[in-house]
Protein backbone atom coordinates (compact mmCIF):
# COMPACT_ATOMS: atom_id res chain seq x y z
CA UNK A 1 0.00 0.00 0.00
CA UNK A 2 1.25 3.52 -0.75
CA UNK A 3 0.83 6.41 1.66
CA UNK A 4 1.60 10.02 0.71
CA UNK A 5 2.54 12.54 3.39
CA UNK A 6 2.11 16.20 2.48
CA UNK A 7 3.90 18.99 4.34
CA UNK A 8 3.07 22.62 3.46
CA UNK A 9 4.42 25.86 4.92
CA UNK A 10 4.16 29.55 4.10
CA UNK A 11 7.34 31.56 4.48
CA UNK A 12 7.57 34.79 6.40
CA UNK A 13 7.64 37.89 4.19
CA UNK A 14 10.62 37.79 1.82
CA UNK A 15 11.92 34.43 3.07
CA UNK A 16 10.51 32.09 0.42
CA UNK A 17 13.87 31.04 -1.03
CA UNK A 18 15.24 30.44 2.46
CA UNK A 19 12.27 28.23 3.38
CA UNK A 20 12.64 26.31 0.12
CA UNK A 21 16.35 25.72 0.79
CA UNK A 22 15.58 24.70 4.38
CA UNK A 23 12.94 22.16 3.27
CA UNK A 24 15.25 20.65 0.65
CA UNK A 25 18.05 20.27 3.20
CA UNK A 26 15.92 18.30 5.68
CA UNK A 27 16.96 14.66 5.88
CA UNK A 28 14.57 12.00 7.08
CA UNK A 29 15.76 9.04 9.19
CA UNK A 30 14.33 6.66 6.56
CA UNK A 31 14.23 7.03 2.79
CA UNK A 32 10.77 7.37 1.18
CA UNK A 33 9.91 5.65 -2.10
CA UNK A 34 9.68 9.13 -3.63
CA UNK A 35 10.07 12.73 -2.45
CA UNK A 36 9.08 15.83 -4.40
CA UNK A 37 9.26 19.52 -3.52
CA UNK A 38 7.02 22.26 -4.94
CA UNK A 39 6.68 26.01 -4.58
CA UNK A 40 3.61 28.22 -5.07
CA UNK A 41 2.46 31.82 -4.83
CA UNK A 42 2.77 33.61 -1.49
CA UNK A 43 6.09 31.86 -0.78
CA UNK A 44 4.48 28.50 -0.06
CA UNK A 45 6.56 25.32 -0.04
CA UNK A 46 5.06 21.84 -0.37
CA UNK A 47 6.90 18.56 0.17
CA UNK A 48 5.24 15.24 -0.64
CA UNK A 49 6.82 11.95 0.38
CA UNK A 50 5.51 8.55 -0.73
CA UNK A 51 5.93 5.48 1.47
CA UNK A 52 5.25 1.78 1.02
CA UNK A 53 3.40 1.46 4.32
CA UNK A 54 0.03 1.00 5.98
CA UNK A 55 -2.12 4.16 6.30
CA UNK A 56 -1.62 4.28 10.07
CA UNK A 57 2.11 3.44 10.03
CA UNK A 58 4.53 5.54 12.06
CA UNK A 59 6.45 7.48 9.39
CA UNK A 60 9.11 10.19 9.60
CA UNK A 61 7.95 13.70 8.70
CA UNK A 62 9.67 17.00 8.10
CA UNK A 63 9.85 19.08 11.28
CA UNK A 64 8.49 22.55 11.92
CA UNK A 65 10.89 25.24 10.69
CA UNK A 66 12.09 27.91 13.11
CA UNK A 67 9.23 30.27 13.97
CA UNK A 68 10.78 33.33 12.31
CA UNK A 69 11.03 31.49 8.97
CA UNK A 70 7.29 30.84 8.59
CA UNK A 71 4.06 32.85 8.88
CA UNK A 72 2.07 30.08 10.55
CA UNK A 73 2.31 26.48 11.70
CA UNK A 74 3.00 23.84 9.07
CA UNK A 75 -0.01 22.06 7.56
CA UNK A 76 0.24 18.27 7.26
CA UNK A 77 -1.97 15.75 5.52
CA UNK A 78 -1.78 11.98 5.02
CA UNK A 79 -3.33 10.27 2.00
CA UNK A 80 -3.73 6.63 0.99
CA UNK A 81 -3.16 5.94 -2.71
CA UNK A 82 -6.13 4.37 -4.50
CA UNK A 83 -4.15 3.75 -7.70
CA UNK A 84 -4.41 5.44 -11.06
CA UNK A 85 -7.69 6.14 -12.78
C-alpha positions in Angstrom: 0.0 0.0 0.0 1.2 3.5 -0.7 0.8 6.4 1.7 1.6 10.0 0.7 2.5 12.5 3.4 2.1 16.2 2.5 3.9 19.0 4.3 3.1 22.6 3.5 4.4 25.9 4.9 4.2 29.6 4.1 7.3 31.6 4.5 7.6 34.8 6.4 7.6 37.9 4.2 10.6 37.8 1.8 11.9 34.4 3.1 10.5 32.1 0.4 13.9 31.0 -1.0 15.2 30.4 2.5 12.3 28.2 3.4 12.6 26.3 0.1 16.3 25.7 0.8 15.6 24.7 4.4 12.9 22.2 3.3 15.2 20.7 0.6 18.0 20.3 3.2 15.9 18.3 5.7 17.0 14.7 5.9 14.6 12.0 7.1 15.8 9.0 9.2 14.3 6.7 6.6 14.2 7.0 2.8 10.8 7.4 1.2 9.9 5.7 -2.1 9.7 9.1 -3.6 10.1 12.7 -2.5 9.1 15.8 -4.4 9.3 19.5 -3.5 7.0 22.3 -4.9 6.7 26.0 -4.6 3.6 28.2 -5.1 2.5 31.8 -4.8 2.8 33.6 -1.5 6.1 31.9 -0.8 4.5 28.5 -0.1 6.6 25.3 0.0 5.1 21.8 -0.4 6.9 18.6 0.2 5.2 15.2 -0.6 6.8 11.9 0.4 5.5 8.6 -0.7 5.9 5.5 1.5 5.3 1.8 1.0 3.4 1.5 4.3 0.0 1.0 6.0 -2.1 4.2 6.3 -1.6 4.3 10.1 2.1 3.4 10.0 4.5 5.5 12.1 6.5 7.5 9.4 9.1 10.2 9.6 7.9 13.7 8.7 9.7 17.0 8.1 9.9 19.1 11.3 8.5 22.5 11.9 10.9 25.2 10.7 12.1 27.9 13.1 9.2 30.3 14.0 10.8 33.3 12.3 11.0 31.5 9.0 7.3 30.8 8.6 4.1 32.9 8.9 2.1 30.1 10.6 2.3 26.5 11.7 3.0 23.8 9.1 0.0 22.1 7.6 0.2 18.3 7.3 -2.0 15.7 5.5 -1.8 12.0 5.0 -3.3 10.3 2.0 -3.7 6.6 1.0 -3.2 5.9 -2.7 -6.1 4.4 -4.5 -4.2 3.8 -7.7 -4.4 5.4 -11.1 -7.7 6.1 -12.8 
